[in-house]
Amino acid sequence: MYRLALLRHGQSTWNHENRFTGWTDVDLTELGRQEAETAARLFQEEGFTFDVCFTSVLKRAVRTLWIVQDALDLLWLPVHKTWRLNERHYGALQGLNKAEMTAKYGEAQVFEWRRSFEVTPPALELDDPRHPRYDRRYGETPTEDLPATESLKLTIDRVLPYWHANLAPEIRTGRRILVCAHGNSLRGLVKFLDNISEQEISNLNIPTGIPLIYELDQDLRPLRSYYLGDQNAVNASIQAVADQAKTKA
């Protein structure tokens, strides 16, 4: 049996402000740091340790991982950072308030931008300074590979090659893997692992700062999955994410 740990970063400043974040590089709130510390405590209490870590190139995920590594005395571990684990790119919506967009475009339209499988938000223009081609961390990535907007499907399309080429081979070596990433990049992995339909994935919610554990067979198919910690608290956190999606779009 193999075991894989997934962790969504703690609350970010734009999570708190109810803004579309995407690839915008915002930091954790104080609550987000506390959530990362709680995740580390849950790992400790359940006897988890790790051999290698993977994260995005966005600081809210990187800092969450740092906090966990520090608490577990694992700052020395190898860490692989990749844009392929970044959050879904929300295009021209990035930085805008979700409630204001709901008032302007309607709840159904904003919910579709956020949660439909194939619909993309309005794209950034190529000359928009928010376009990732102007960010030096993506300087070695061909411009045609950098999104100006993404649906969940497109997010999964750039996450899964990384799973097959990098994550799965590491898991098969028996190394203990921690992936610290984002709500939508992790939803993509969960959709793949659990074979969730395109219709059902829109209702899947991953809470911030609570470790999600997969136990996998020799073919990396799930035997079971579960969140660490008190399950009532886990369910409340999942419901809070769902409520935000419905009431704040």
GICOR-V234993 format. One record per pair of residues at least 12 apart in sequence whose C-alpha atoms are under 6 Angstrom apart, sorted by sequence separation. I is the first residue (numbers start at 1). GAP is how many residues later the second one is. D is the distance in Angstrom with one decimal. If there is no record, write none. Layout:
i/gap/d
I/GAP/D
I/GAP/D
//
This chain:
i/gap/d
213/12/5.4
213/13/5.4
212/14/5.7
12/15/5.6
13/15/5.7
212/15/4.4
12/16/4.1
13/16/5.2
211/16/5.6
11/17/5.8
12/17/5.2
211/17/5.7
11/21/4.0
10/22/3.9
57/24/5.6
124/24/5.0
10/25/5.4
52/25/5.9
54/25/5.6
56/25/5.1
57/25/5.7
123/25/5.2
10/26/5.7
52/26/5.4
53/26/4.7
54/26/4.8
55/26/4.9
56/26/4.9
57/26/5.6
123/26/4.8
54/27/5.9
56/27/5.4
36/28/5.4
40/28/4.8
56/29/4.7
56/30/4.9
92/30/5.5
120/30/5.3
207/30/5.7
91/31/5.8
92/31/5.4
120/31/4.5
207/31/5.3
27/32/5.9
28/32/5.4
91/32/4.6
92/32/5.0
119/32/5.4
156/32/5.0
25/33/5.5
27/33/4.9
91/33/5.1
118/33/5.2
205/33/5.8
117/35/5.2
118/35/5.6
117/36/5.6
9/52/4.9
9/55/5.5
91/57/5.4
91/58/4.0
90/59/5.3
89/60/5.1
89/61/5.1
22/65/5.3
22/66/5.4
23/66/5.6
22/67/4.6
88/67/5.7
22/68/5.2
21/73/5.2
20/74/4.8
21/74/6.0
84/74/5.8
20/75/5.4
84/75/5.3
19/76/5.6
20/76/5.7
19/77/5.3
19/78/4.3
18/79/5.8
19/79/5.5
18/80/5.9
115/87/5.1
87/95/5.2
88/96/5.8
87/97/5.8
87/98/5.6
85/100/5.7
61/119/6.0
61/120/5.5
51/124/5.7
53/124/5.8
55/124/5.8
51/125/5.1
52/125/5.5
53/125/4.9
54/125/4.7
55/125/4.9
56/125/5.9
50/126/4.7
53/126/5.9
55/126/5.5
50/127/5.8
111/138/5.3
110/139/5.9
99/149/5.3
98/151/6.0
39/170/5.7
39/171/5.6
6/172/6.0
8/172/5.8
4/173/5.5
5/173/4.8
6/173/4.9
7/173/4.7
8/173/5.2
36/173/5.4
8/174/5.0
35/174/4.9
10/198/5.0
9/199/5.7
10/199/4.8
8/200/5.1
9/200/5.6
8/201/5.6
7/204/4.9
6/205/5.8
6/206/5.1
5/207/5.8
5/208/4.7
4/209/5.8
4/210/5.1
3/211/5.6
3/212/4.6
2/213/5.7
2/214/5.0
1/215/5.7
1/216/5.1
//
